[in-house]
Amino acid sequence: MLTSTIIIPTYNRPEELHDCMVSLLAQTRLPEEIIVVDDGDLPGFPLEAECKAAAIHCVYTQKEEPGLTESRNMGVSLATQEIIFFLDDDVVLEPEYVAEILKVYELDETGRVGGVGGGITNKKPLGVLQKIRRVVNIPFLVSGWREGRVLPSGFCTDFGTTPFPLSGVTEVEFLDGGACSYRREVFEDLSFTDRYRKYGLGEDKDFSYRVSRRYTLMLSQLARLDHLESTVMRPDLRTWGRKFIMGRYLFFREYRYKGWWSSIFFSWAVFGYALDRIIIALLKRSGPEWDRVRGIGDAVRLILKGGVSLHD
């Protein structure tokens, strides 16, 4: 049977982290090791006595320089087990989560499966207007019909964003960073890149997509968890809008750029995404939504000025 390490980067969310740890201790198949990488000021490893009583090796470390990418890479450097899980500190796992993820690896006799992700169960069902939006986004290459796929524009069809959600265990091209796992040997040649830190969001998609080009990635909807999406330590919507577009741009330039003509796909997707967000801001009459639109504009201006280094 395979052994596992859980890595949890955290930053000033002690209550959310506590709930995450409680759900880990309730697993039908416990991990051998839990690593908490703290960018804040926790007093120490949460529920350490309970973890040690369950024969779980506990590792707690703090970093001076904050950053999710750095926390994940540090966690990998400290991990000792065969399968390495990454969890956000604001998730709560259902009891079979770890067991169902490990089952996918153990059924893989070829060893080709390099990563397995879990399904987020508390996403709101798409309403009629949302379904219409998703369909309209398809010709703009903002989204597609098949979840877990990368589009020519560099945008991705995220999980739970279509009327046809995945079920069972399915091969995909990327995984969500807060609900993923990888074989230890994947990290012999690959690590999370810090080039997104300055400009955008998306280092988890970048890493998992690189893994998918060497191994098979699977998403198991049988491994279930709630992502409670704490508002603590999250950027404002203007920053979020800018970073989202910048993240898509960096991903496009790295993996989907085939020449000047292919930039049409990215530009068309940004136009479609911006139009979608403008319509939402108009309908909601929401100041924060207009901040998101302004963030999109900030990103477009930065790209057009050529002020983005792909190697920062």
Secondary structure, DSSP 4 states (H G I P E B T S, - for coil): ---EEEEEEESS-HHHHHHHHHHHHT-SS--SEEEEEESS--SS-TTHHHHHHTT-EEEEEE-SS--HHHHHHHHHHH--SSEEEEE-TTEEE-TTHHHHHHHHHHT-TTS-EEEEEEEE--PPPP-HHHHHHHHHHTTTTS--SSTTEE-TTS-EE-TT-SSS---SEEEES---TTEEEEEGGGGGT----STTTTT-S-HHHHHHHHHHTTSEEEEEEEEEEEE----TTPPPHHHHHHHHHHHHHHHIIIII--SGGGHHHHHHHHHHHHHHHHHHHHHHT-HHHHHHHHHHHHHHHHHHTT---TT-
